[in-house]
């Protein structure tokens, strides 16, 4: 279940951040409300995942994948430009998360 909580928390955080852009500084009510609800869901599920994940490992996964997914969503749906250094940086984030999960004993409880 901890991976399901984490996955949904990441998706909710990406949705919330994407809706923040669409809310135009909360001038548009519906996207603003969706952003708030998505963040509440994300933080609640993150708190459930923290019961079984070490804090540092969980936050690295949540924030790292969130960065990559938000940038990807912004590129696809909002016309954000991603140049080679941005893509390389996101690849390094993913590589770092993989190294941490595959080789680090910090997450072992």
C-alpha positions in Angstrom: 0.0 0.0 0.0 2.9 2.4 0.7 3.8 2.6 -3.0 0.1 3.2 -3.9 -0.1 6.0 -1.4 3.1 7.5 -2.7 2.1 7.2 -6.4 -1.3 8.8 -5.8 0.4 11.6 -3.7 2.7 12.4 -6.5 -0.1 12.4 -9.1 -2.2 14.7 -6.8 0.8 17.0 -6.3 1.3 17.3 -10.0 -2.4 18.0 -10.6 -2.4 20.6 -7.8 0.6 22.4 -9.2 -0.8 22.3 -12.8 -4.1 23.7 -11.5 -2.2 26.5 -9.7 -1.0 27.7 -13.1 -4.6 27.4 -14.5 -6.1 29.3 -11.5 -4.3 32.5 -12.5 -3.4 33.4 -9.0 -6.7 32.0 -7.7 -8.6 34.4 -9.9 -10.3 31.4 -11.5 -12.3 29.6 -8.8 -12.6 26.0 -10.2 -8.9 25.4 -10.9 -8.0 27.1 -7.6 -10.3 24.7 -5.7 -9.0 21.7 -7.6 -5.5 22.8 -6.7 -6.4 23.0 -3.0 -8.1 19.7 -2.9 -5.3 18.0 -4.8 -2.7 19.3 -2.4 -4.8 18.2 0.6 -5.0 14.7 -0.9 -1.2 14.7 -1.7 -0.2 15.7 1.8 -2.6 13.3 3.4 -1.3 10.3 1.3 2.2 11.5 1.9 1.6 11.3 5.6 0.3 7.8 5.3 3.3 6.7 3.2 5.6 8.3 5.9 4.4 5.6 8.3 6.5 3.0 6.4 9.1 5.0 4.4 12.0 6.8 5.9 11.4 10.6 5.6 14.5 11.5 3.5 14.0 8.7 1.0 10.2 9.4 0.7 10.7 13.1 0.2 13.4 12.6 -2.4 11.2 10.3 -4.4 8.1 12.5 -4.0 9.8 15.8 -4.8 12.1 14.4 -7.6 9.4 12.6 -9.5 7.1 15.6 -8.9 9.6 17.9 -10.5 10.0 15.7 -13.6 6.3 15.1 -14.0 5.3 18.7 -13.5 7.9 19.8 -16.1 6.6 17.1 -18.5 2.9 18.2 -18.0 3.9 21.8 -18.5 5.7 20.9 -21.7 2.9 18.9 -23.1 -0.1 20.9 -22.0 1.1 24.4 -21.2 3.7 25.0 -24.0 6.7 25.2 -21.7 10.0 24.9 -23.5 12.5 22.3 -22.3 16.0 22.7 -23.6 18.8 20.1 -23.4 20.1 21.2 -20.0 16.6 20.9 -18.5 16.1 17.4 -19.9 19.6 16.4 -18.8 18.8 17.7 -15.3 15.6 15.8 -15.1 17.4 12.7 -16.3 19.9 13.1 -13.5 17.0 13.5 -11.0 15.6 10.2 -12.2 19.0 8.5 -12.1 19.5 9.8 -8.6 16.2 8.3 -7.4 17.0 5.0 -9.0 20.5 4.9 -7.4 19.0 5.7 -4.0 16.3 3.1 -4.3 18.4 0.3 -5.8 21.7 0.7 -4.0 21.2 2.7 -0.8 20.6 0.9 2.5 19.2 4.2 3.9 15.7 3.1 3.1 16.0 -0.3 4.8 14.0 -0.6 8.0 
